[in-house]
Amino acid sequence: MFVFAAAVPALMVVVVGYVLGYAVAQWICDLLGVDAARTPEVAGWTTGLVLLGVVLWLLLNRWRRRRPESPEHRGGDHQK
């Protein structure tokens, strides 16, 4: 069950990134008049995976900042 709880949000982030990247790449190809069948596909997957990496990085940084530190790691706040 945990696999689905972690995989579904990750897949949603990748799909949103894919759709945005594909749409932008297709728009640029149409704007330039290039008939590129593979370019939007590659741009979509790249954007989706990059967005997933950014979201994971942000979540990990937020999680690390919220963890309470022990007195030994604060550098001299402990009593003697």
N, C-alpha and C positions, 0 to 999 in steps of 0.2 A: 504494500500500500504506500510505503514511503517513496518508492520509485515514481509512482504516479503523481504524488504531491510535489515532488521536485521537478519532474519532467514536464508537466503540463505548463507551468509558468515559463519555464525556459523555452519550450517550443513556441509559446505565444510571443515571446520577445523576438525569437528568430523569425517568425512569420511576419511580424510587424516590420522588422528591419528589412526583410526580403521584399515585401510589398513596396515600401518606400524607396529602396534602392533600385528596384526594377522599374518603377514608375519614373524616377528621375533619369535613369540611364536611357530608357525608351524615349523620353521627352527630348533629351540631348541628341540622341541619334536622329530623331525626326527633325529637330531643329537644324542639324547639320546636313540632312539629306542622306545620311548613311544607312544602308540596308544591312544592319548587323543583327543576325539572328541570335548569336551567342553572347554578345556584350551585355545586354540587360540581365540575362540569367546569371552571369558571373558577378556582375555588380550587385545583384540582389542577394546572392548567397554571402558575398563578402560583407555587405552592409549588415545583414542579419547576424552573422557571427561576431562582427566587431561590436554591434549593439549589445549582444549577449555578454561579451567580455567587459564592456563598460558597466553594464548593470551589475555584474558579479563583483567587479572592482569596487563600485560604490557601496554595495551591500557589505562587503568584507571590511572596508574602511569604517563604515558606520558601526559595525559590530565590534570592531577592535576598540573604538573610542568609547563605547558604552560599557565595556568590561571594567569592573573595579580593579585597580592595581593593588598589589600587596605592598606593605610598607618597605620591603626590601628593594623593590623596583623603583621607588620614588626617589631614592638617593638622599638618605640622611634624615628622613622624617621620623624615624623610630626613636623610642626613648632608650636611654642607657641606664 
